[in-house]
């Protein structure tokens, strides 16, 4: 049966994946990448005594002098690391050439220089961004993040609050602020800021860990335990969360559970670096170099994608794709580049290329049910419905407490007008596990309508509209159901 004969309102990748092309990426630079700048890079670029004039549009800026290969961290891969650094600096020069008068891009470029330990070069870009736009929240956030790496927490608080005053929606600035407040012992304020951050970013491991720390110091041990347990559900190898839970359980008088977490912390810490390599933050020198290069290409890709959206320029989309591919090539374990490529290929109907990217994502994290869901969506679009069903069922098996697998399989059943009784059960499971998602209630309403259960359909659609009043499909279904009730 052809899929286009029946509605498929939600057989698409989740909206959270589509947000990856946003230009606001400063907070997305991994902590390991920031610290790697201090480990991999001596201060090899001297600061000029005076700031050069702003670069004219279309004119390439003066290229920074890349550090000598002799100064790169000594390791068996030092030549390769140096080559990656050279490539990264070339990407930054390209960005400044294309977007010399764009404060957001300059802010992002400055953050990459800071990631490589080039603080003077970073500050020059941020200063230029603020001259172009004194209200550039992104520049203040970038400077706050750099101050956090230096441990200048009072400066972090001042700069992060300035960023939030300019743009209260800047969630990553709120995370930086919450971390700084934790480090200076202002736990009540830290908890408030981090709670607001988590309301916008509920799956942030870093945010949850910091919030758990604040709760612990406030002696709110039950909340602290819940936060750190959520950290481990998202990342079971987060060593610090195991150690924190051991302390929390001791405070709660749960000695046996504390010992369990303490043993797991010790087990995770037994991994030894390979001979000849120095590991920092779980990565060796070569791994850090790859991470930094991938982040550099990601910053460039997001700049091009934002420009493509603003100017409707397909050439910028191609440039963005080029950098996404380069980021994926630089770091075999980089998720963000592959997720962005997945969105790009899916939107461009390049479904077989999207399938290849999903294969790489599954290899990186085979236990992530999202990849199964997205593969099922692509298979449904290719009308391979039996294979799509298998993927959705595998997603349910991997994450039985998450609603997405149930919902996607329910939409598939509805689109085929088959096994509607099972579709109703699937929709009910999605509603139970994700009660605040209007689309789950919409699915239940549409299935109940197909089954002829008008009252159940009306109740479900009323809840969907209550949760999302502006949902046009929900309004259409409600009008249809109301019309059926008229004599």
N, C-alpha and C positions, 0 to 999 in steps of 0.2 A: 504494500500500500504506500502510495506516495505521501511523503511528509507534508507537502504543501497543500494537501486537501484539508488539513485540519490545523487548528492553531497550535503554535509552538512558542508561547509567550516567554518562556524562560530557559530555553535550551541554549544558553550562551555562557561564556566564562563569567565568573563572578565579577561584580563591579570593582572589588578591591584590587583585582589584577590590572584593571584599566588605569588605575591611578598612577602606575609606575612611570608614565611618561611625563609626569609633572616636573617643572624646572626647580621646584623647591626641594633641593636635594642635600643641602648642607648637613642637616642632621642625619642623613642616611649614610654619611661617610663613617665606616665602621671604626670603633674605638681602636681596634688593632691597627687600622690604617693610619690613624692619627699618631699613635705611639710609634709606629714603624718609622715615621719620619725622623724621630729622635734616635732610633736605633740604626737605621740604614744610612743616614745622611748627616755628615758634618756641615757646619755653617760655611759652605764653600763659596757662596755668592755674597760678596761684600755689599753693604748698603750704600747707595750713592748719597752724598751729603745733601743733595737737593732733588726734589721730585721733578721729573721731566714733565713737559706739558702733555695734556691729554692727546691721545693719538687720534688723528683725523679718520673719518669713516673711509674704509677701503684701503687704508695705509697700514702695512704690517708694523706692529710695535717692535721695539728693540728686543732681540732675542736674549733671554737670560743665559748666562754662561753656565752650562751644565758642569757639575763637579767632575774633577779628574777621576778616571777609573782607579787610579792608585789610592784614592781616598774612600772608595766604597768598602763597606764592611768586609773584612777578610773572611772568605768562605770558599768552598770548592766551586761555587757558582758565581763568583764575583763579577766576571766578565758578562755573564748573562744578565745579572741584576743591573749592571751599568747600562746595558743596551736597553733594558726596559725603562730605566730612568730617562734615557735620551729620547725614547719614543714618547714618553709622557710629556716631557717638556715641549716636544714638537707639537703635540695635541694642544697644549695651552697656547702656544704661539698662533696656531690656526684659529682657535676660538677668539682670541683678542683681535685677530685680523678681520674676522667676519662680524664680530659684535662689539666693536671698540667703544661704542657709546651706550651700551646696554648695562645698566647698573646691576641687574640680577645676574647676568653672565659674569661680570667682573667680580661680583661677590663670590660666585662659585669657583672661578679661577683662583681667587685668593685663597680659598679654602684648600684647594689642591696643593698650592705652594706650601701652605702650612702643614699639610699632611706629609710633605717631603722635607719638613724641617727648615724651609726657606721663609722664616718669619718676616724678614724685612720686605721681601718681594710680595708676600701675602698682604702686609699692611698697606703697601703702595696701591694695590688693587682695591682694597676696601676704602681707602681714603678717596680714590678716584670715583668709586661708586657713589660715595656720599656727597662728593662735589656735584655729580650729575643729578643726584636725587637725595636731598638731605633726609627724606623720610623713607629710605630704603631699609625696611625691617630686616631683609635678608643679610645685609652687611653687618648690622648690629648683632644678629644671631651668630654669624660666622666669627666675629671677633669674640663673642662670648664663648663659643666652643674652643677657640684657640686659647683663651685665658684659662679655661678649665684644664686643658692639657698642662699648662704651666703651674697649675695649683693656685691661681690668683682668684680666690672664690668671691671676694668682695667685688672685684671687677666683673666677674661673671654675673653676679646678681644685678649689678647696675646695667650692664649691657643687655642682658636677657629681658629685664623689665622694660627697657627702652624699646626693644623689638616688640614686646607684647603690647605696649602702649600704642605703638604704631599700627599693629595688626593683631588683635586679640585672638584671631583664628590660627595663629602661628604655633601649632601644637608642639613642634620640636623644640622651640624656644622654652616652652613650659617645662619640658623634660630637663633641659640643661639647667634651668632655674631651680627645679626641685632637687637635682643632684647637688648643686652648689649649697642650697640651704641645708641639706643633710650634712654636708661636709663641715659647715660652720656651726652645727648643733641646733639650728632653728627647726626642730622636728615638726612642730605643729604646722608652721607655714609650709614646710616641705611636703607634708602629707596632703595639705589642701591643694597645692599645685600639682602634685603627682596624681591625685584622684581626678582632677580635671583632665589631665593628660590621658589617663587610662580610659576615661569616658569616651575619648575620641580615638584612642589606639588600644583597644582591649587585648590585643595579642602581642604587645610589646614586651619582650622578655626583660629588657633593660629597665623599662618603666616599672614592671611588676617587682623586680628585685629591689629597686630603690624604694618603692613604696613599702615593701615588706621590712626593709631596714628602718624606715621611719616609724612604722608601727611598733617594731621591736623596742626601739629606744623610748617610745611613749608607753611602753609596757602593755600595749594592746596585743597580747601574745596570740590570741585566737585569730585576729585579722592578719598578723604577721605570718602565722603558719599557713593560712589559706593562700596568701599572696605567693609565698615561696613554693607551695605545692603546685600552684598554677604555673609557676616558672618551669618546674620539672615536667609538667604535662606537655609544655611547649618545647622544652629542650632538656631531655633527661640527663645529658652529660654536662650540665651547668654545675661545675664543681662547687662554686661558692654557695649555691643554693642548698646543697647537701650539708655543708658545714653550718650555714645559718640555721637550717632546720634542726640540727643537733642541739644547738644552743637554745632555740625556742622550745624544743621538747623538754629539755632539762628544766627550763623555767616553768613549764606547765606540769612538772612532776612526772613526765612520761619517759622514764629512764630507758626502757627497752626500745622504744621507737627512736630515741636519741641515739642509742648505740647502732641501730640499723643505718641511720643516715651517716654516722661517723665512719662506719665500715665502708659504705659506698664511696664516701669522699676519699678514703685511703686507697680504695681499689682504682678509682679513676686517676689518682695521682701517681700510680705505679708505672705509667707509660714513660719510656725513656726515649730521648731524642737519638737519632742515628749518629754514629761516630762521625766527627768532623763537622757537625751542624750545631748551631746554637738556637734553641727554641725560646721564643718570647710570646706570651699570650697564646700558646698552642700552635704557633706557626714558626717554621724555620725562616732563615733569611730569604730563600728563594720564594717561599710561600708568601711572605710579606710583600716582596717585590711584585708578585703576580696580583695580589690583592690591590695594591696601590695603583698599578697600571690599569686594572679593570675598572676601578673607581674613576680614574681619570677619563677613560673612554665613556663611562656612563654619564659623567657630568656633561661631556660634549654632546652625547646623544640626546640628552634631555633638553639641552639648549636648542639643538636643531629641531627637535620635535615641537617645542613650544613656539619657535619661530614659524614652523610650518603651519601650525594651527592659527597663529595670529595673522599670517600673511597669505595663507592658502597657497603655499609654494611647494609643489610636489618634489622639487629638487632638494629641499631641505629634508623631506622625509627620507629620501635616498641617502643623504649624508648621515642622518640619524641612524638608519639601518646599518650603514658601514661601521659606525662606531659601536653599535650594539654587538655586531658580529666580532669586532676586534676585542671587545671586553670579554665575550665568551671564549674567544681563542686564548686570551691572556691568562684567564683563570678557569681551569676546567671545573671548578666547583662553584662558580659564581651563579647565583640564582637570579638576581635582579635582571641581568642582561637577557637571560633566557625567558623570563616571564614577560619582559617588554617585547621581545621578538615574538613570543607566542601571541600576544595581543595584536601586534602589527600584522602578522601573517593571517590571523583569524579574521581581522577586519578587512583585509585585502583579499579574502577568499583564497588564500594560498594554503589550502588545508593540508596538503601532503607535507609541505615544509613545516607547518605547525606541528604535525605528528612527529617529525624528526626531532624538533625541539623538545616536545614532551618526553621522547625517549631519553634525551640527555637529562632532563629534570628528574625522571624516575630513577636514573642511575645515580644521581646525586643523593636523593632521599627516597628510597623505595617505600618508606612507610607513610609518606604524605598522601592522604586520600584525595587532595585537591587535583593531583595529576591524573588520577583515575577518572575523576569527574570530568575534567576537561577533555580527556581522550574520549570518553563516552559522548560528550557534546559534539566533538568533531565527527565521530563515527555516525551519529544520528544525522548530521548535516550531509554526510556522504551516503545516507540511506542504508547503512549497514546496521540495522536495528538490533539484530541478535547480538552482535559484538558490543554494541553500545550498552545493552542490558547487562552483559557480563561485567563491563567496566563499572557500571553504577553499583552492581551488587558487590564487587570487590571493594569499592569505596566504602560501602556500608560495613563490610567485614573489617576493614582497617580502622574505621572510626564510627563505631556503633552509637556513640553518644553525640555525634554531629548531625544536624538536620539535612545537610546539602545532598547527600547521597539518596536519601529517601525522597526528597523533593524532586530531584532530577529524574529518578526512575518513575515517579508519579506523573510528571509532565510527559514522559515518553509514552506511558500507558494511555494518557488522555489524548495525545496527538494521534495515536493509532486507533482510538476508540475500542481498545481491547482490555480485557481483564479489569473492568472498572471497579469491581469490588476490591481487588487488590490495590488499585489506584487510590481508593478511599482510605484504606488502611495506611498506605504510604504517606498520604497527605496528612492524616491524623498524627502519624509519628513525627513528621516535619513540624507540625504546629506544636506538638508537645515539647519537642527539643528546641525549637526556635520560636517561642510564642510572640515575640515582638517584630517578626519579619512579616510584613503585609503580604508578600508574595506567597507565603505558605498558606495563609487564610484564603487568598485568591484561588490557589490551586484547589483547596478543599471545596470552595464554593462552586467552581466549574465542574468538578467531578460529581458533586451532589446534584447539580443541575442535570447532568447527563443521566444520572440514575433516577431522575424524577423526584428527588427529595427536596421540594421547594423550601420548606421551613428551615432545613439544615443549610441549604444554599444561602438563604437570606441572612441567617445568623452569621455565617462565615464571611459573607461579603460586607456586612455591617462592621465586623471587627477589622477587616482589611482597610476599609475607609477611615475608621477611627484611628488606625495606626498611620495611615498615609492618605490624607484627604485629597491630595493632588494626583493620585494614581489614576490615569485616564482609563485604563482597562477595567479597574474596579468600578468606576463610575458607569462604564458601558454595560458591564454585567448586571449591576444593580438596576439600571434602567430596563434592561431586558427582563429581569425577574419581576420588576414592578408591573411591566406590561402584561405579563402572563397572569398576574393576580387580578387585573381589571376584568370586570364582568363583560 
